[in-house]
Amino acid sequence: MDQHHEHYHKPEKQKAWWRTPAGIVAIFFFGLIGYFLIAEHKAHLLGNWIWLILLLCPLLHIFMHGGHGGHGGHGHPGNSDGRDGE
């Protein structure tokens, strides 16, 4: 007896969250909030852009070093923490 039950094991097609009615409303409100945030704070942002760039440097440094384990272990094969067998 040869029975095929593949149709029971297929995952259901779910719509992406942004295509649901709640997702469309959320995207609309995020866009509206973003517009007013930029419109109301444009003078502050344009007047202090150099400080914003300088603030990005440490943030990028912190988040970009997460991928390779931080500063320890550079040039020490097999030892990821940088210590000498302590």
CYANA upper distance limits for C-alpha pairs under 8 A (distance plus 0.5 A):
  5 HIS  CA      9 HIS  CA      7.81
  6 GLU  CA     10 LYS  CA      7.16
 15 LYS  CA     19 ARG  CA      6.82
 15 LYS  CA     20 THR  CA      7.41
 16 ALA  CA     20 THR  CA      7.49
 17 TRP  CA     22 ALA  CA      8.42
 17 TRP  CA     23 GLY  CA      6.00
 18 TRP  CA     22 ALA  CA      8.15
 18 TRP  CA     23 GLY  CA      4.65
 18 TRP  CA     24 ILE  CA      6.16
 18 TRP  CA     27 ILE  CA      7.81
 19 ARG  CA     23 GLY  CA      6.48
 19 ARG  CA     24 ILE  CA      6.71
 20 THR  CA     24 ILE  CA      6.74
 21 PRO  CA     25 VAL  CA      6.82
 22 ALA  CA     26 ALA  CA      6.60
 23 GLY  CA     27 ILE  CA      6.60
 24 ILE  CA     28 PHE  CA      6.69
 25 VAL  CA     29 PHE  CA      6.76
 26 ALA  CA     30 PHE  CA      6.59
 27 ILE  CA     31 GLY  CA      6.57
 28 PHE  CA     32 LEU  CA      6.69
 29 PHE  CA     33 ILE  CA      6.50
 30 PHE  CA     34 GLY  CA      6.50
 31 GLY  CA     35 TYR  CA      6.59
 32 LEU  CA     36 PHE  CA      6.85
 33 ILE  CA     37 LEU  CA      6.50
 34 GLY  CA     38 ILE  CA      6.67
 35 TYR  CA     39 ALA  CA      6.49
 36 PHE  CA     40 GLU  CA      6.29
 37 LEU  CA     41 HIS  CA      6.51
 38 ILE  CA     42 LYS  CA      5.97
 41 HIS  CA     45 LEU  CA      6.71
 42 LYS  CA     46 LEU  CA      6.49
 43 ALA  CA     47 GLY  CA      6.49
 44 HIS  CA     48 ASN  CA      6.72
 45 LEU  CA     49 TRP  CA      6.23
 48 ASN  CA     52 LEU  CA      7.01
 49 TRP  CA     53 ILE  CA      6.83
 50 ILE  CA     54 LEU  CA      6.86
 51 TRP  CA     55 LEU  CA      6.61
 52 LEU  CA     56 LEU  CA      6.85
 53 ILE  CA     57 CYS  CA      7.35
 54 LEU  CA     58 PRO  CA      8.27
 55 LEU  CA     59 LEU  CA      7.35
 56 LEU  CA     60 LEU  CA      6.43
 57 CYS  CA     61 HIS  CA      6.64
 58 PRO  CA     62 ILE  CA      6.62
 59 LEU  CA     63 PHE  CA      6.71
 60 LEU  CA     64 MET  CA      6.12
 61 HIS  CA     65 HIS  CA      6.66
 62 ILE  CA     66 GLY  CA      7.46
 65 HIS  CA     69 GLY  CA      7.15
 65 HIS  CA     70 GLY  CA      5.68
 65 HIS  CA     71 HIS  CA      8.08
 66 GLY  CA     70 GLY  CA      6.60
 69 GLY  CA     80 SER  CA      8.17
 72 GLY  CA     80 SER  CA      6.98
 72 GLY  CA     81 ASP  CA      5.52
 72 GLY  CA     82 GLY  CA      5.25
 73 GLY  CA     77 PRO  CA      8.13
 73 GLY  CA     79 ASN  CA      6.57
 73 GLY  CA     80 SER  CA      4.97
 73 GLY  CA     81 ASP  CA      5.55
 73 GLY  CA     82 GLY  CA      4.49
 73 GLY  CA     83 ARG  CA      8.25
 74 HIS  CA     80 SER  CA      8.28
 74 HIS  CA     82 GLY  CA      7.55
 76 HIS  CA     80 SER  CA      7.64
 76 HIS  CA     82 GLY  CA      7.03
 79 ASN  CA     83 ARG  CA      7.79
